[in-house]
Amino acid sequence: MEKNKLKVVVVDDEPLARELLIILLAEYPNVEVVAQCKNGSEAVGAVQRLKPDVMLLDIQMPGLNGFDVIKALGAHDLPHIVFVTAFDEFAIDAFDANAIDYVLKPISDERLKQALHRVVQHIDSGAGVKPLQQAAISAVVERVREKQTKQKEQVDPATLPPVEVRKLSIKDGDTVTIVDENDIDWIDAAGDYMCVHVKGVTHIMRSTLHELLARLQGEQFKRVHRSTIVNISRILRVQKHTKGEYFLFLDGDEKIKVSRHYKSVIKEFIDQNR
């Protein structure tokens, strides 16, 4: 496998999760991402069309879940499977479905490296993809569906507490503007003043970045630069830049630079908030 690139299909219904995997895979010169798919149906078509070596496959997806994808492909078209998921309760089912590895999110560089190494070892051994009987995968699919049904039944939306709408008061001279924290796109520092960007409108307030970050919802707002805070729920796309830096693309076509010092914050956020 050293001479030929490992052809990979990435399957996940969350755009940011796909983006992170593609960023991580870009570090491997012997890996080529030949397709990224947002659902199981796209995955089946991509595998049949492109004949990849391996599929990095999410489990919980609308429509066809990960195990449905394996069943739909059958033994003839099945590539090597590495499940990449936030749910640990399907591990036994995954290996019953002949998965090479089962990687839990948030995924680390080292864990992905191990999974890819296992795939390459398996390919180099000449073992090929182990045939899977339809009856066996059908049993796995049925078992997984039962687990998913039980999970849904255990969560009653009526019992969940109401979502708190947090507000931020912005004082500018004699004017005080109240904004919903959810509507804040990003914040940048200008000396002792903060520029709070809310749906295309910029509000100015006197504060330090540290003080303002302490006032905001910690899980929703992250510092991505020494002078920049981003509302992570407004991120649409992540793009790798030179020297280990990243660009975040927000609602409204805003592009924010993430410095190398804070790139781990973005990686962690993407996986934990998939």
Order of alpha helices (4+ residues) and beta strands (2+ residues): beta-alpha-beta-alpha-beta-alpha-beta-alpha-beta-alpha-alpha-beta-beta-beta-beta-beta-alpha-beta-beta-beta-beta-beta-alpha
